[in-house]
Amino acid sequence: MGELLRLALDTIQFAWPFRTIEKWERGLYVVCGRWIWELGPGVYPIVWFFCRVIPVNMADAVLGTSRLDVTLTDGSVLSFQAMATVRVKDAMRAITAVDEYATTTQELLAAVVSDKLGEVNAERLEPEKRKRLLGDLRRWVSEETEPYGVEVVAVRFSSFVLRARVHRLLIDQANPAMW
């Protein structure tokens, strides 16, 4: 009986002729696979099989990286985790320019921060000079995510260990050419 009720509710939800866009979202109105216009908050009619509304969350989101180890120019190892506050600026580009804008932004955050920290002079990583570095990292990551309609508001480190001691096995696994 429960499965029959669930099937009935799913059918009603699928065939329901209205979609709601919440106040923190924007919606893309798509007719026969073609984007027609961007919708603000409200209730919108749809003709199922022909129309659909794709909601896009416009609220700030926090994305983070896993622990990353970077070898600096002086040969020391930096171990860190980075976090970024991001927001969608253009809903259409966030949905159409890339498959999953949140996942892509998270991967770009890890790649750009690792790349730029590997090139930075080790003196800039000291605590008193790190604030300006975070501003530069925000700008660099934001430049990479801009084509996808995503803006990076802030970048922070959740962990930051300069001159970390990494087990030799981890270094060897990261660079199999050394074997």
N, C-alpha and C positions, 0 to 999 in steps of 0.2 A: 504494500500500500504506500509506503514511504517513497519508493522509487517512482511510482506512478505520479504522486504529487510533485516530486522533484522534476520529472519530465514535463508536467503541465506548467509549472512555474518557469522553467527554462524556455519553453515554447512561447509563453506570454511575453517574457522579457525579450526574446529574439524578435517577435512580431510587433512589439509595442511601437507605435508610430511617433514617439517623441524621445529625444535625447536631451539630457540636462548637462549644461556646462556650468561648473561651480565658479565662484568669484575669484579663485586663485588659478583658474585655468583659462586657456583659449582653445577654441575648437577649429578644426579644418573641415569644412563642408565639402564632401567629395560626391560627385554625381557621375556614375558610370566610369569610375576610375580617374576622373579629371577633377583637380582641385578648382573649386568655384570661388569661395571666399573664406575669410577668417571670421570666426564668430566670437563674440564676447560672452560674458556670463548670461545664462537664461535657458529657456526651454525651446527646442527647435523641432519642427516636424520632419520626419524622414519617410521615404517610401522604400521599404526594405526590398532588397534585390537590386535597387538602382542607386540609392543614396546611403551615405553613412557619415557620421560625425566622429572625427578622431580627436579626442581630448589631449591637450599638451599642458603639463603642469608648469606654471610660470613662477612658482615660489622658489626661493633660494634652496639649494640642495648642497649637502656636504659629501664630497667624494674623497676617498683616501687610497693610498697605495699600500702594498704589503711592504715588509722590510726590504730595503734595497742596500746593496753594498757597492760602493764606487771607489775605484782606485784613483787617487788624485795625481796631479802632475808631479808632486814631490815623492810619490811612491807609497804614501800612507793610505790607509783605508778609512773611508767615511761610511758609517752605517746610519741609515735614517728611514723614517716613515714620514710621508708628506700628506697633508690634507688641503683641499681647496674648497672654497665656497663658490658655487657656480649658479648662474641663472640663465634661463632661456630668454634671449632678446628677440628672436625671430622664429615664431612657431613653425612657419612653413619650411624654412631651411632646416630646422632641427629634425623635422620628420622626413623631408624629401632628400636632403643632401647626404645623409648617412643613415645606415641601418638602425643602430641604437646609439643615440647621441650621448646618453649617460655613460655607457661602456666605452665609447670612443674617447670621451673627455677624460675618463679615468686612465685609460691607457696613454693618452697624450700627456697627461700630468706626469705619470711615471717616466715616460721617455724623455720629455723635455727637461725635467728637473735633474734626472740622472746625467743627461748629456751636458747640461750647463754647469752642474756642480763639478763634473770631471774636468772642465776647462778652467774653472775659477781658480785664482790664486788662493793658496791655503790661508793667507792672512785675512782674506775677506770672510772666512768661515768662523772667525773668533766672535764670541757673543756680542761684543760692543759694535761690530760692523755688520751683524747679521740682518738687522732691520732693513737696511737699504738693499741687501741681497734679496730679501723676501719680496720687496717691491719690484725688483727686476725680474724675479722668477714669475711673479703674477703677470707682468707685462708679456714675457716671452710665451707663457702658456696661453694667455688670452689671444695672442697673435695667431697661434696654431689652431685654436678652437673657433675663431671668428668666422671662417667660411661655413661652419655648421650652425650658426645662429646662437652660439653659446658664449657668454661672457664670464670670465673668471674675476670674482670680486676680491678674493683674498687667498693667499697661500700661507700655510703654517706648517711647522714640523711638529709631529706628535712625539717623535723621538729623534735624537741627534747625537751621535757618538763620533767624535773626531778622533782619529788615530786608533780606531777599533782594532782589536786583535782577532783576526779571523783564522779559524783552524785551517791548516795547510790543505786538508782534503777538500774544503769548500773552494779554495782558490784553484786547485787542480781540476775540479769538476767544471768550473766556470771557463777554463781555458784548456781544452783537451789537446791543443796543438803542442803544449809544453811536454806532454808525455813522450 
